C-alpha cells in the first residue's frame, strides 16, 4: 500500500503531510512514557527492542506473499508494533521504515510520504491498538487470549487502511474513477492481505509471549504474574468436633508495593532481579537478517494490492517517476551487481541495518530525554537545586538562603534576621565582616540579634523554667541609669530553682507525681 507520487494531488498531499507531522510530534512525546519501561522492565532495554521491531517490520515487508491471481501482499506492521512497543512508539517505528524505504529504495513517493505515514502508520496503529485493548477486556486472562486478540486486531487494521486510502483518494485523486469501484476493489483485496498480516502478527506476538510476556507492552497488565493466597488449616479454631476448614483460594495481582518485596539480611529491600534481553534480541536480529537477506529472494513478484487495483482501474494514469529512482538501492537491489539473489540479499541487509540504527538512535534519544526530565523533577521534589544550577546556589541565591528550616538567628550584614527563614529550627551561622555593628532591633522591628558565632538554643531559657521575678523598686535614691546594664552587655540567664539531690527522700506528694520507669 505504498502510495507513489502522482496518485494524490498537491493540496491533499500537503494536508496529509501536516497530519503525519502532528502525529509524529505527538508520538515523540508519548513515546517517552512508553520507553520509560513498565513492571519489571526498564527503558534502557525497551528502546533497543523498539529499534529491533522497526528493523523486523522492514525485513518482513520484503516478503510479498500471493493472495489472489496476479496479486500479492505484504506486512504493514502497524498492529505488530502497537502490540509489542505501544501505540506512540509503534507510529514512530512505521514512520522510520517508510522514510528509509522512500529515500533509499524508491518505494513510496516522497511527496506522498505524509499520506503513507497517515495511512500505514497512524490508522493501522490506532485501529489495531484500540481493538486489541477492547478484546483483552472481554477475553479470559490467558496468554492464548493475547495471541488471539493480536490476530483479530491485525486482520481489521489492513482493511481499515484501505478505507482510509479510499477516503484520501476521494478528496484528492488525480484521475476520474468511480469511488465505489475503488472502494470495493481496495477493501476486497486487502481483506485477503489482512489474513496474512494477522498470521504474521499473531505468530510473532505468540513467540514473544511464550518467552518474555513482560515485553508485550499492550498486554503487560494482563500478563502480570498472579499470586495465590491460601489460608492454612492450622489457623482454624481447635475443638473436639471441629474439622480443619479452608477458605476458598483467592487470587490477587502481584504488584510492587512501597517497602514490600524480598529483603536482604540487613532488612533493606533487595534489588529486583533483571532478566537479560540479550537472548531475545539476538534471536530477533538473526530472524531479521534471514528474512531480509535470504527469504526475500523467494518473495512473490506479483504487484501488491494497491498496484493491482491502480492498474485495473486506471488510478495510475498520472503516476510520476520517483525522485530517488537512481538510488544505488532502488527497487531493493544493489546497483552494478548482476546476481539477483546476491543483489537483493545485500540490499535487504543494508536496509534492515539502517532501520535498526536509525530507529534505535531515535528511541534512545527519546528515552534519554525522559530520563533527564525524571531526574530534574526528582531533584526539585527533594528541594535541591536543578541539575543545571551552579554548585552552591538555588534559584539564584546562596545555598541555604530562603529555604524552609533555616536558623531563625542567622543574621545578614546589618545584624537582622535573614529574610525567608522559618522560626524554630536551628541552622548554620554565617560570620559577619569585621567592624560591622548590629542595628538596633527595636527600631527595625526584627528579633534582637545574638552575638555572632553563637547558637540560638544555647541562650534560650528552658521551656519549663519559671519566669524571672520582677526587679524590686529602688528605694535608696540611686539613679536607674547608673544601675542599668550597658546596651551591649549580654543578658543574664534567668535563675533556675535548685533541684534536690538524687539520694534525697521525696516529699509526701512526690511519689504520686513521679512517672513510672
ABEGO torsion letter per residue (X at the ends): XBBBBGABBAAAAAAAAAAAAAAAAAAAAAAAAAAAEBBGBBAAAAAAAAAAAAAAAAAAAABBBBABBGBBBBBAGAAAAAAAAEAAAAAAAAAAAAAAAAAAAGBEBAAAAAAAAAAAAAAAAAAAAAAAAAAAAABBBBAAAAAAAAAAAAAAAAAAAAAAAAAAAAAABABBBBAAAAAAAAAAAAAAAAAAAAAAAAAAAAAAAAABAAABAAAAAAABBBBBBBBBAAABBBBAABBBBBBBBBBBBBBBBBGBEBBBAAGBBBBBBBBBAAAAAAAAAAAAAAAAAAAAAABBABBBAAAAAAAAAGAAAABBBBAAAABAABGGBBBGBABAAAAAAAAAAAAAAAAAAAAAAAAAAAAAAAAAAAAAAAAAAAGBBBAABBBGBBGGBBBGBGBBGBBAABBBAAGBBBBGBBBGBBBBBBBBBBGBBBBBAAAAGBBBBBBBGBBAAAABBBAABBBBBBBBBBAAGBBAAAABBBAABBBBBBBBBBBBBAABBBBAAAAAABBBX
